[in-house]
Amino acid sequence: MIRLLVRFLGLMLLAAAFAALIIDGTRSIAANSLLLTPLGQTGMWLFPNKFPLLQPMVEKNIHPLLWDPILLFILRLPTWLSLGLVGIACLEIARKRPRPNGFSSRP
């Protein structure tokens, strides 16, 4: 049951990554230059009231060094790349492992 939910989440994240890639591609063609939407800008667009509270919460409750080198790097990645990587990771986690062949009974 959990494997099904993780696989579904992975497929939804890959679909969202594809949609973000199409949006960035369309904007780039219209502007005649490469335009990539960072994950931080997408988060600010989706959660305008809660997203600014993320930095103080991480610095206060977890650790200040987590915000500056790590989370800022992740928030600067293109949206399609970050969603795609998480989606692929979910699908890889939920993948069925092949059965081991075992030993042969032939002499």
Secondary structure in CASP SS format (residue, H / E / C, confidence):
PFRMAT SS
TARGET T0000
AUTHOR 0000-0000-0000
METHOD secondary structure of the structure
MODEL  1
M C 1.00
I H 1.00
R H 1.00
L H 1.00
L H 1.00
V H 1.00
R H 1.00
F H 1.00
L H 1.00
G H 1.00
L H 1.00
M H 1.00
L H 1.00
L H 1.00
A H 1.00
A H 1.00
A H 1.00
F H 1.00
A H 1.00
A H 1.00
L H 1.00
I H 1.00
I H 1.00
D H 1.00
G H 1.00
T H 1.00
R H 1.00
S H 1.00
I H 1.00
A H 1.00
A H 1.00
N C 1.00
S C 1.00
L C 1.00
L C 1.00
L C 1.00
T C 1.00
P E 1.00
L H 1.00
G H 1.00
Q H 1.00
T H 1.00
G H 1.00
M H 1.00
W H 1.00
L H 1.00
F C 1.00
P C 1.00
N C 1.00
K C 1.00
F H 1.00
P H 1.00
L H 1.00
L H 1.00
Q H 1.00
P H 1.00
M H 1.00
V H 1.00
E H 1.00
K H 1.00
N H 1.00
I H 1.00
H C 1.00
P H 1.00
L H 1.00
L H 1.00
W H 1.00
D H 1.00
P H 1.00
I H 1.00
L H 1.00
L H 1.00
F H 1.00
I H 1.00
L H 1.00
R H 1.00
L C 1.00
P E 1.00
T H 1.00
W H 1.00
L H 1.00
S H 1.00
L H 1.00
G H 1.00
L H 1.00
V H 1.00
G H 1.00
I H 1.00
A H 1.00
C H 1.00
L H 1.00
E H 1.00
I H 1.00
A C 1.00
R C 1.00
K C 1.00
R C 1.00
P C 1.00
R C 1.00
P C 1.00
N C 1.00
G C 1.00
F C 1.00
S C 1.00
S C 1.00
R C 1.00
P C 1.00
END
